[in-house]
Amino acid sequence: MIPDISLNDGNTIPQLGYGVFQIPPEETADAVQRALAIGYRHIDTAEMYRNEAGVRDGIAASGLDRDDVFITSKLNNGYHAPDDARRAFEETLRALGTDHVDLFLIHWPLPTLYDGDYPATWKVLEAFKADGRARSIGVSNFEVDHLERLAAECDVVPAVNQIELHPYLLNDAVHSYGREHGIATEAWSPIAQGGVLGDPVITEIAEKLDRTPAQVVLRWHIERGNIVFPKSATPARMEENFALFDFELEPGDDAAIAGLDRGEDGRTGPNPGVMDYVPS
């Protein structure tokens, strides 16, 4: 049974989800249908992934009711201007075939673009929440200074911040800020794009527990209270990533894994302070 995490707006989110980043649009429906058959009930997509329609088709093929599946999507970096954000969100609802999403995020703060006015974009998301088309709203890749600016200029505290977080990048300042202000943390790249799986600390724990290295790292996230959505279209790997709730790490394992932190040197993705990619 996948546990739920309580959000600051009274809603809940499944702690384990299935991510469709880098799954080709034409393969997404099959992957989502397979994930739902395994037992996943949280699908994480984004406008920039170009596969929201595949998520819709996969849910439809599963036979599950819409309300049985928690759907997250994210705003395209090219549509931060308020009117553009409104149109993009309407297109997300159309592509997903639903009248609401369970969680909608600003994908990146883009502080060097749009005159740095991500609070104006956030206020548009506040309206989506107010009218019920987004049950919860949040951000992705926001650093502490970005979050503090939202707190100073806006009304709604993000329910979630989705950040790069794994044993090589603990992202402690952002994670701690979220914990102190009631913002749930979602970890993208939870296994550092596979980079931590061969680490001797991880493999030793995996051998001791008779689990795979990926299961050990994902269980580490679960025990820390992070929301995770591992990405794999391989059926055996999808099932492996789902099997996290019938074992626990042993005393000392958490500290050993956390001790692998490399700070900024461990980052696998862009730095949010300078990230300025806008898809063509």
Wavefront OBJ file of the C-alpha trace (Angstrom):
o trace
v 0.000 0.000 0.000
v 1.470 3.334 -1.059
v 1.319 5.868 1.795
v -0.118 9.333 1.231
v 1.648 12.550 2.161
v -0.512 15.330 3.612
v -0.139 18.676 1.869
v -0.489 22.115 3.424
v -3.792 22.755 1.623
v -5.577 19.758 3.136
v -5.098 17.495 0.121
v -2.951 14.370 -0.014
v -0.529 12.961 -2.588
v 0.706 9.383 -3.061
v 4.324 9.259 -1.893
v 5.372 7.008 -4.780
v 4.503 7.925 -8.355
v 5.429 7.074 -11.911
v 7.329 9.661 -13.961
v 7.025 9.883 -17.752
v 9.953 12.226 -18.448
v 11.774 11.179 -21.637
v 9.178 8.543 -22.533
v 8.331 9.174 -26.207
v 4.742 10.362 -26.736
v 3.883 7.314 -28.811
v 5.022 4.989 -25.999
v 3.519 6.865 -23.073
v 0.031 5.334 -23.087
v 1.383 1.783 -22.868
v 3.850 2.751 -20.129
v 1.170 4.491 -18.061
v -1.284 1.629 -18.485
v 1.432 -0.813 -17.348
v 2.315 1.363 -14.335
v -1.303 1.564 -13.248
v -1.667 -2.206 -13.601
v 1.323 -2.653 -11.282
v -0.321 -0.409 -8.701
v 1.011 3.118 -9.234
v -1.663 5.771 -8.748
v 0.342 8.973 -9.227
v 1.500 9.998 -12.704
v 3.973 12.878 -13.103
v 4.052 14.572 -16.512
v 4.694 18.091 -17.868
v 3.815 20.247 -20.826
v 7.451 20.161 -21.961
v 7.441 16.354 -22.039
v 4.874 16.504 -24.877
v 3.202 13.325 -23.671
v 0.192 14.523 -21.666
v -2.158 12.979 -24.250
v -0.406 9.650 -23.761
v -1.067 9.915 -20.036
v -4.752 10.481 -20.840
v -4.860 7.454 -23.115
v -3.025 5.247 -20.622
v -5.455 6.115 -17.842
v -8.420 5.518 -20.147
v -7.047 2.113 -21.189
v -6.479 1.118 -17.556
v -10.201 1.129 -16.799
v -9.619 3.203 -13.659
v -11.799 6.192 -12.860
v -10.156 9.575 -13.276
v -10.395 10.259 -9.545
v -8.450 7.067 -8.797
v -5.318 8.550 -10.396
v -3.363 11.547 -9.086
v -2.107 13.577 -12.058
v 0.685 16.157 -11.856
v 1.673 18.405 -14.742
v 3.902 21.450 -15.076
v 3.908 24.771 -16.922
v 6.014 25.001 -20.092
v 8.983 27.380 -19.706
v 7.819 29.265 -22.793
v 4.526 30.334 -21.225
v 5.284 32.237 -18.037
v 3.546 35.440 -19.151
v 0.140 35.377 -17.404
v -2.058 35.170 -20.515
v 0.226 32.527 -22.001
v 0.114 30.538 -18.756
v -3.684 30.564 -18.813
v -3.803 29.295 -22.390
v -1.161 26.650 -21.697
v -3.074 25.352 -18.699
v -6.264 25.075 -20.720
v -4.325 23.061 -23.294
v -3.003 20.784 -20.528
v -6.554 20.051 -19.390
v -7.589 19.380 -22.994
v -4.610 17.072 -23.636
v -5.208 15.167 -20.405
v -8.935 14.913 -21.090
v -9.903 16.150 -17.647
v -11.499 19.172 -16.017
v -8.808 19.354 -13.345
v -5.313 18.281 -12.401
v -4.434 17.188 -8.907
v -1.201 19.192 -8.871
v 0.109 21.860 -11.235
v 3.651 23.203 -10.929
v 5.754 26.019 -12.328
v 8.431 23.846 -13.924
v 11.378 26.260 -13.448
v 11.606 29.726 -11.869
v 13.588 31.182 -14.821
v 14.825 34.177 -12.794
v 16.811 35.573 -15.737
v 13.754 35.609 -18.047
v 10.361 37.372 -18.026
v 11.936 40.241 -16.040
v 12.349 37.697 -13.255
v 8.652 38.013 -12.454
v 7.839 34.451 -11.492
v 5.508 35.780 -8.741
v 3.190 37.022 -11.514
v 3.158 33.496 -12.930
v 2.493 32.064 -9.493
v -0.528 34.345 -9.051
v -2.021 32.778 -12.189
v -1.641 29.345 -10.578
v -3.332 30.727 -7.476
v -6.341 31.460 -9.687
v -6.303 27.895 -11.054
v -6.484 26.627 -7.487
v -9.236 29.077 -6.568
v -11.464 27.921 -9.427
v -10.805 24.234 -8.701
v -9.085 23.333 -11.959
v -5.886 22.645 -10.007
v -6.615 20.917 -6.714
v -3.113 21.784 -5.462
v -0.406 24.056 -6.845
v 3.330 24.025 -6.378
v 6.705 24.756 -7.876
v 9.650 22.851 -9.248
v 13.341 23.694 -8.978
v 12.712 26.717 -6.748
v 15.590 27.709 -4.492
v 15.215 29.329 -1.063
v 15.386 32.893 -2.424
v 12.694 32.082 -4.989
v 10.437 30.640 -2.287
v 11.008 33.605 -0.001
v 10.005 35.981 -2.772
v 6.754 34.090 -3.302
v 6.101 34.273 0.435
v 6.626 38.049 0.381
v 4.592 38.851 -2.744
v 1.902 36.166 -3.024
v -0.898 34.667 -0.967
v -0.659 30.891 -1.353
v 2.264 28.845 -0.039
v 3.289 26.169 -2.565
v 2.054 22.738 -1.572
v 5.053 21.042 -3.193
v 8.548 21.867 -4.427
v 9.941 19.319 -6.872
v 13.748 19.491 -6.798
v 16.778 17.477 -7.782
v 17.556 15.426 -4.687
v 19.517 12.205 -4.287
v 22.413 10.880 -2.164
v 24.965 12.907 -4.138
v 22.897 16.125 -3.850
v 20.997 16.394 -0.567
v 19.892 19.959 -1.430
v 19.664 20.547 2.315
v 18.912 24.289 2.303
v 15.892 23.910 0.030
v 14.724 20.698 1.696
v 14.982 22.252 5.151
v 13.125 25.393 4.057
v 10.303 23.223 2.760
v 10.106 21.260 5.986
v 10.023 24.473 8.053
v 7.288 26.057 5.910
v 5.066 23.051 5.265
v 6.120 22.546 1.639
v 6.361 18.888 0.661
v 9.510 17.886 -1.194
v 9.417 15.805 -4.360
v 12.721 14.363 -5.510
v 13.382 14.259 -9.233
v 16.392 12.260 -10.400
v 16.100 10.291 -7.131
v 18.910 7.914 -8.096
v 21.055 10.605 -9.788
v 20.179 9.231 -13.233
v 21.592 5.905 -12.072
v 24.854 7.462 -10.952
v 24.601 6.346 -7.317
v 23.704 2.738 -8.016
v 27.277 1.516 -8.258
v 28.480 3.399 -5.193
v 30.076 0.954 -2.734
v 28.055 2.322 0.178
v 24.813 1.676 -1.700
v 25.806 -1.745 -3.004
v 26.946 -2.897 0.436
v 23.588 -1.946 1.975
v 21.763 -3.596 -0.930
v 23.661 -6.854 -0.424
v 22.977 -6.777 3.306
v 19.228 -6.276 2.786
v 18.994 -8.562 -0.249
v 17.565 -5.684 -2.276
v 18.681 -3.895 -5.420
v 20.657 -0.651 -5.158
v 17.725 1.251 -6.700
v 15.338 -0.106 -4.081
v 17.726 0.928 -1.315
v 17.985 4.517 -2.571
v 14.259 4.846 -3.217
v 13.509 3.418 0.238
v 15.934 5.997 1.689
v 13.827 8.732 0.080
v 10.604 7.196 1.390
v 11.917 7.022 4.954
v 13.012 10.676 4.724
v 9.481 11.677 3.749
v 10.279 12.600 0.150
v 7.828 12.020 -2.681
v 9.493 10.049 -5.484
v 8.518 9.035 -9.016
v 11.200 6.829 -10.565
v 11.239 6.718 -14.354
v 11.552 3.471 -16.278
v 9.573 1.957 -19.117
v 11.060 -1.495 -18.479
v 8.364 -3.701 -16.889
v 10.718 -5.513 -14.510
v 12.267 -2.242 -13.360
v 8.839 -0.659 -12.882
v 7.839 -3.528 -10.617
v 11.149 -3.376 -8.765
v 10.712 0.345 -8.112
v 7.226 -0.301 -6.746
v 8.399 -2.894 -4.199
v 9.524 -0.471 -1.500
v 7.106 -1.005 1.343
v 7.926 -4.475 2.656
v 11.360 -3.648 4.070
v 13.171 -0.917 5.992
v 16.707 0.366 6.157
v 18.704 -0.628 9.205
v 20.127 1.739 11.844
v 23.035 3.672 10.425
v 22.030 3.189 6.791
v 20.396 6.611 6.479
v 23.475 8.392 7.766
v 25.783 6.352 5.547
v 23.765 7.218 2.456
v 23.452 10.882 3.416
v 27.212 10.945 3.886
v 27.617 10.561 0.125
v 26.485 14.161 -0.441
v 28.761 16.079 -2.826
v 26.926 19.394 -2.699
v 26.815 21.275 -5.999
v 29.361 18.866 -7.463
v 26.710 16.169 -7.241
v 24.136 18.025 -9.337
v 23.178 16.207 -12.546
v 20.786 18.831 -13.938
v 20.829 22.608 -14.460
v 21.309 25.061 -11.622
v 17.922 26.746 -11.074
v 19.539 30.140 -10.549
v 20.760 30.310 -14.148
v 18.542 27.824 -15.979
v 16.994 29.677 -18.943
v 15.951 26.969 -21.409
v 12.811 27.707 -23.402
v 11.720 25.040 -25.905
v 11.318 26.120 -29.501
l 1 2 3 4 5 6 7 8 9 10 11 12 13 14 15 16 17 18 19 20 21 22 23 24 25 26 27 28 29 30 31 32 33 34 35 36 37 38 39 40 41 42 43 44 45 46 47 48 49 50 51 52 53 54 55 56 57 58 59 60 61 62 63 64 65 66 67 68 69 70 71 72 73 74 75 76 77 78 79 80 81 82 83 84 85 86 87 88 89 90 91 92 93 94 95 96 97 98 99 100 101 102 103 104 105 106 107 108 109 110 111 112 113 114 115 116 117 118 119 120 121 122 123 124 125 126 127 128 129 130 131 132 133 134 135 136 137 138 139 140 141 142 143 144 145 146 147 148 149 150 151 152 153 154 155 156 157 158 159 160 161 162 163 164 165 166 167 168 169 170 171 172 173 174 175 176 177 178 179 180 181 182 183 184 185 186 187 188 189 190 191 192 193 194 195 196 197 198 199 200 201 202 203 204 205 206 207 208 209 210 211 212 213 214 215 216 217 218 219 220 221 222 223 224 225 226 227 228 229 230 231 232 233 234 235 236 237 238 239 240 241 242 243 244 245 246 247 248 249 250 251 252 253 254 255 256 257 258 259 260 261 262 263 264 265 266 267 268 269 270 271 272 273 274 275 276 277 278 279 280
